[in-house]
Amino acid sequence: MAQVKRIRRKVDGILVLDKPRGLTSNAALQKVRWLLNAEKAGHTGSLDPLATGVLPLCFGEATKFSQYLLDADKGYETCAQLGVTTTTGDAEGEVIERRPVAVGEEQLSDALGRFRGNIQQIPPMYSALKRDGQPLYKLARAGEVVEREARSVTIARLDLLELEGDRARLAVACSKGTYVRTLVEDIGQTLGCGAHVAELRRTQAGPFGLGQAVSLEALEQAHAEGGAEALDRFLQPVDSGLEHWPLIRLSEHTAYYWLHGQPVWAPEAPKFGMLRVIDHNGRFIGIGEVSDDGRVAPRRLIRSE
């Protein structure tokens, strides 16, 4: 008997998931996509399976703007286990070495100060970065170690929240591309005792925080009670990840030409940069960029109904 193909819904918007521990970002995305019965979906950068917290998931037209959330600053709370180093830099790896810990708050606070601001960071082998088309983590699992170039990242906040014995709870605010595992390992090396990430929770991704995040359990319960449509109430607007961008409104006449790929004049536009664009009815229609001649050129457009 032929299997009936599931007809997926056109769903547009961003759902901020509080990712549970143990799931990959893609597994979490596919689970929520199934619950929503959504046609098109994508996430905005991976969280390790060990990590929990803010994972914005983009659906439909929102997937066109996922790159800008991927590039956004992030916030974390992490528990660093001092005195133990592992193969992966977190609790999922095998223990490499154990060392005694004799670290006080003052010594730890001094060490943290060395990692604030712009720093150089070597990405870990257990990462999704690719070398000759192969993810580094696959090479690492095969026992290979390859040279990685140091990258510049910015640590805007690195504060000690609590130190209990050999466990330190830290708050981190950082730029895209920062590996908290590597940060904790480097702090442990500076202290002379080694360290790894025992727990990691993302508290912020761009404009989204834990206050907007919904658990997988809540989504499953809503689905059980009202089906896929019951989850629509958890969706944020398509442009909610870009709300810090300048906003301009186009007239009906101007919006017509802009939506057909033509740069247009907009008197209230800034002199340069990217911006959000709405039409005369206040509907978000895409993002544009101010060109050298002062016109607003379309960059990504929202598909009309």
N, C-alpha and C positions, 0 to 999 in steps of 0.2 A: 504493500500500500504506500503510495507516494506521500511524503511528508509535506504538510502545508507550510509554505513559506510565510514567516511572520512579517506583516506589513508594518514598518516602523513609522513613527510620527515625525513630523517636522517640528522640532523643538528648538527654540532660540533663547539663549541666555547663559548665565554663569551660575553654577551651583558650587558653593564653598563647602567642601567636605571636610569633616574632622576625621582624617584618615586613621583607621585603627592600626595597631601594631601587628606586624606579621604579613601584611599585604603589600605587594609591590604597587607602585602608582598606577601601572597599567591594569593590574587586576582590579584595583579599586574603581578605576574609570569604567571598565567593562561591566562591573557589577552595577554601578549606578546607571550606566547607559541602558542596561537590560531593564532595570526597574522603571526608568523613564520611557522605555521603548523608543529611544531617540534614534533618528536617522543618521546623524553625524555628530562625532564627539572627539575631543582631544584634551590632554591635560597640559599644564603650564610648567613643566619641569618636574623631575623625579624627586620623590622622597624615598630614602632607604626603607626597606621593609621594617627595620627596627624602629624607625621614626613614626611619630603620630603628629596630628595637628593639621594646620591649614593647607589644603590642597584645592586650589580653584580648578574646577572642571568646566570646560567650554563646550557648548552645544550649538549646532547649527551655525548661524551667522557669526556667533561669538568666536568661533574657531579662527576667523580671519584676523583676530587681534590678540591671539594667545601669545605671540612672540613678545608683545610689549609687557605682558605679565611675567614671562620668562626672564626678561631683562630687569625686572623690578627688584628693589632691595628687599631683604628678608629679615625676619626676627626669629630667634630661637631661645628656648631654655634647655639647657643640657646638664646632665649629671656626669661629671668626670670622675672616673675611678682611678685614683692615684696609685702608683706602685705596681701597675700591671700593664704590660704592652701586649697587643694582639696582632695577628696577621692582617686584619682588616681595619684596625683602628677603632673597632667597636666591639660590643659584647658578643657579636655573632662569630667572631674569628677565634682561632686557636691561640692559646696563651703562648707567647714567645719567651717572656721573662717576668719574674717577680722581683721587686726590690723593696727594701724597707722604706717607710714613709715617715719623715720627721719634718712636716711642713706646717707652719702656723699661718694665721690669717695675714699677718704683715708680710711675710715672705711671699705668699701666694699673690697678694695684691700688688706687690712690686713686680712680680713676674708678669701679671696681666697687663701692666702698664706698657710693657715692651711690645705688645701686640695690638695696641690701639692705633688708629690712623691707617695710612697706606702701608701695606706690608707685602712682601714677596712670599708666595706659597707654592710649594710643589704639589701638584695633584696626586692623590694616592693611586697605587696600582689597582686597587679595588674601586674602580669608577667606570662610568659609561663612556668616558673619552675614548676615541678610536685611534689606533695606530695601524696604518695600512689596511683600513677597513674592518679591523677586529677590535671589539671593545677591550679595554685594558683588563677588565675583570676576568675575561676569558683567558687571556695570557697569564694572568696571575694564578688562576686555578690550575693552569698547566705547569706552574712552577717557573714561569718566565718573569724576569724583571727587565723593563726597558727604561731608557733615559727619558725623563719628563722635564720639560722646560718650566722654570718657575714663572708664575703669573702674578701680576699686580692685583691685589684686592684691597677693599677698604673695610676696616672694622670700625664702625661708628660708635658702637657701644660694646664693652666687655666688662661686666660687673660681677663681683662675687656676691651671690645671694645668701649662701650658707656654706659653712665648712663643718662637716661632722666626721671626725676621725679621718679616714682616707678617702672620703667622698666630698667633692666640691660641686655645688650647684651654681651654674653661671647663666647670666643673661647676655645674649649676643644680638647685635644688630649689624648687618653686613651687606656688602654689595653682591650682585649676582656672581655666580662662579666660585663662591667661598665654600670650602669644605670644612664643616665644623669638626669632623673627625681629625683632619690634619691639624687644625688649630689646637685641639685638645692634646694631640700627640706632641706638638711643638712646645706647648706649655709644660707638659710632663718632662720633656727633654731639658728645658730650661731649669726646671726644679731639680733635675738630676735623679728623679725616681721613676720617670715614665708615666704614661696615663693612657686611657682609652675612654671612649664614649660608652657609658653604661645605659643612659637614657637620652632621648632627643625628642623634643616637641617643638614643632614650628608654630610660632605664635602670630606671625605676620607674613603676608606675601603681597607686596604692593599695598593697595588700599584696603585689603581684606585682613580681618583679624579673627580671633577665636569667637568673638561675640556674634559673628555672622555665620559661623560654621555649624553644620548639622551633622549628627552622627549617622553612621550606616544603619544602626538599629532604628533610629527615628524614621529614616527613609523606608526601611523594610516594613515598619508598622503602618506607615501611611499607605504604602502600596497594598498591604494586606486588607486595609479598611476601605480603600477607594480606588485601587488600580493605579495605572501609570499617571493619569491626569491629576491625581491627588498630590503628586510630587511637584506640580508646576508652581505651587505657592512658594517653594523654596528657591526658585530661580531669581537671580538678580538680572537687571537689564543688560543687554548686549554690550553697552558701552560703560558699564559700571567700573570696569578696571581702568578706565581712562578719565575718570572724573576730575583728576588734577590737571588735565590738559585745558588750554583755552578753548572756548566754545563760540562759534559764530552761527548766525541764522541767515539763511539765504531766502530770497524772495522766490515765489513760485516760478517765475520766468528764469531766474538765474540758476535755481536748483535743477531745472530741466536740462540745461546745457552741461552743468557740472556732472550730473548723473550719466551723461552721454560722453564722459571722458574729457571735457574741455575745461581748461583753467578759466576762472572767472574773477572779476573784481568784487571785493567785499570791503566796503569802507571801514568796518570795525575790526578787520583782521589785524593781528600783530604784524610787526615788520619781518619776522622770520619764525621758523620752527613748525612743528606739527600741531594740528588742532582737530577738535571734533566739529562736525558739521551737522546742523539740523535744518529741516526745511521750514516753510512758512507755517506749517501745522505743528511744529515742535517735535517732529519725528526725526530720530537719529538716522542719517543717511550715509554716514561713512566718515573717514578721516582724510584730511588733506594736508598739504605742505605749502607754505608760502614760498613762491619761487623768487628768483632774483629781480624780476620785474614787478613784484608786489602782488601778483595774482595768486589765487588759491588753486593749486593743482590737485586733482583727486589722486589719492594713493590706494585706498581700499574702500569699495562701495558696498552698501547693503543691498541685497537682492530685493527688488520690489515684489510685492505680493501679486 
